[in-house]
Amino acid sequence: MLEALKEEVCAQNHELPANGLVVGSGGNVSGRDAATGLVVIKPSGVKFAKLTPETMVVVDLDGNVVEGKMKPSVDTGIHLFVYRHRADVLGITHTHSPYASSFAARGERIPAVLTPITHILGRDVPCSRYATPGEVDTGQAIIDAADGGWAVLVKAHGVFTMGKSASEATSIAMYLEEAAMTTHLALTRGPIKELPQEEIDRCYSWFRENYGQTGQKKINS
């Protein structure tokens, strides 16, 4: 069942420690199958090095295990809450990556001061209110703070990124941590100025039109 999605979700979970976004078994990636609504997510408490496509757990949107021998991630309920409230989301990545989470620890957003993250998100990275750990309150805090966007810091917790796939959500998490690190380093040398909204909008539109093979405009020789 959902073999390709299991492989993708497993591979994206391996990207988290490979890119310094998690330690131990903390953090997780999930993917939702658009046709069935079923969700694939990593098992709870299993070190990333031990993850294989076969260890992934398949659940329905109510949290019932459909396939898998292990208990799904303790954060499964949060993922499912987001999926139930955001039909456009097909992948979610959760990390406690150090630089981005340092903003979450302070209850601060990551301002839109760098074009690379602005290209991807088209805005700053908001920080939610403090949420009581658990499915409903944390899920609602993510939905409220995201306001239709693709990345959120949950105050005193960490990072949740969303995408049209598990791969896209994880890619956003990587770029977000880079932006958080660079922004933090810049702030140690003094105040920084956020990009004007019109420039943020222009960057976002340009990137969507030009980046990659499917979005790249034909260049006349």
N, C-alpha and C positions, 0 to 999 in steps of 0.2 A: 504493500500500500504506500503510495506517494514516495516511491523510491528516489526519484530525482530531487524532490523537495528535501528528503532526509539527507541526501548527499550535500545539497547546497547549505542547509542549516548547519550540518556538522562542520563543513569546511569553514563557514563564517565564524562558528564558535572557536575554531582553532586560530583564526586571525586575531582574536582578542589578546591572548598572551603573547603571540608573536609580535604584536605591536605595542606591548607594554600597557595595555588598557585594563588588565585585571591581574590579580594574584590568586593563588590557591584555586578554589572552585567558584569564586565569586563572579557574578556577571553571567549573562546569557543572551543568546540569540534565538529568535523564533521566526517562523514563516507560516503564512496562511495560504492555503490552497483556494484560489478564487472560485473554482467550480463546486467544491464540496463544503467550503467553509471550515474544514478541518485544519488544525494547527499542529505544526511540528516544533518541538522545543527540547532543549537538553534536559537530562535527568538531574535531579537534585543532589548536590554534594559530591558529584563525580569530578575528579580532576580533569582538566581539559585534555591532557595527554592521553587519557584513557577513552576519550570519546571516539566512537565510530558511527557510521550511518545506522548500524543495527541497534545502537544504544539510545537513539533518539526516541522520544515518546510522542505519540499522536493523541491529541485530545480534541473533543468537540468544543463548541463555544460556551458550553455550560460547565466545562472542566472535567467531563467524564473521559476516562482513558479508553481510547478506541484500540490502540495497539501499543505494545511496549511492555517490557518486563519490570521496569523500574518506575519509581515515583517521579513525576515531572518536577521541574524546578519550583522552588518555593515562591518564585515570582510569577508563576503561570497565571494566577488570577489577575494580576495587573495587566499582563499582556492581553488576556482575553477581554478585560474591561475596555481597553483601548480599541481592540478589533471590533467589539460590539458597537462602539460609538464613532468609529472612523472607517467607513466602508472603503475609503481610498487607500488604507494602509494594508500592505501585504507582508511587511517585515518589520520587526522591532528588535533593537539591540539595547541592552542595558549594561552599563559599566560603572565602575567607581574610579575611572581614570584620574590620576592625581591632579593635574592642572585644572581640568574642568570642574572636578569635585571641590577644589579649593574655592572656586567661585560659589558653588552650592553651599559650602560650609559657612560662607559669609552671607548667604541669601542674596547674592548679587548676580545679575545677568552678565553675559559676555557681550560687550558692545560691538557693533558692526564697524570695526576699524580696519579690517583686512579684506581685500577683494577675494582671496581664495574661498573663504567661508561664505562671503556675501554672494558669490557666484552660485553656490550650492543652495543656500537657504533663503536668500533674498531679504534678510532681516538680521537682527541680533539674535542671541540665544537667550530666551527668557528664563527666569528662575521662578518656580512656583512658591506658594505658601508652604509652611511646614505641613506635612501629611502624616497622620498616624499610620505606622506600618500596616500594610494589609491591602487587600484587593480594591475595595471601594474607594476609600479616601485617597490613596495614592493614585489610583486610576483617574479619579475625578480631578485631582490636582494637575495631572499631566494634561488631560483634555482641556481644562480651563486655561492653563498657562500657554499651551501650544497654540490655541486659537486658530486651528487649521494648519499650523506650521509643522515642521519635520524634526524639531529638536527641542528638548526641554531639560533644564536642570531642576531636580527636585531638592528643595531646601534641606540641608543636613543629610542628604542621601547620596545622590549621584546623577548619572546621565541616562536619559532615555532618548533614543533616536528612532525615527520611523522612516519607512520608505515604501516604494512600489515592489520591493522584494527584500529578502533577508540580506542579500548582497549589498543593495543600496543603503539599507539602514546601517550596516556595518561600515561601509565606506564613509558615510556621514559622521559616524562616531570617531573614525580615525582623523578626519580633517578637523573635526571640532576640537579634539584634544590638541592638535598642532596649533590651532588658532588660540586656544586657551593659554598654552605655554608661551607663545609669542606675545600675546596681549599682556600676560602677567609680567614678562621680562620688560616690556616697554613701560609698563606702569611703575616699575621700580626706578625709572629714570625721570618720572614726572607725569603730569596729566597727558592724556592723548585725546585727540579730537575724532568724534565719530563721523563717518561719511554722511553726506547729505542724503536725504531720502530719495531724491531724484537720481543720484548716482548709484545708490543701492539698487533701485529699480532697473536702471540701465545695465548694470553689471549682471544682474540676475537674468534679464532677457537675452543679453548677448551670449552668455554661457549656454543657455538652453538652445539657442539657435546654432551655435558653432561647435560645441564640445563633442568629441567622439566621432565615430563613423556615421551613425544614423542622424546626428544633428548637424554635421558639418556641411556648410554651404559649399557649392562648387566654386573653386577658385580658377578664374580664367588665366591662362598662361600668356 
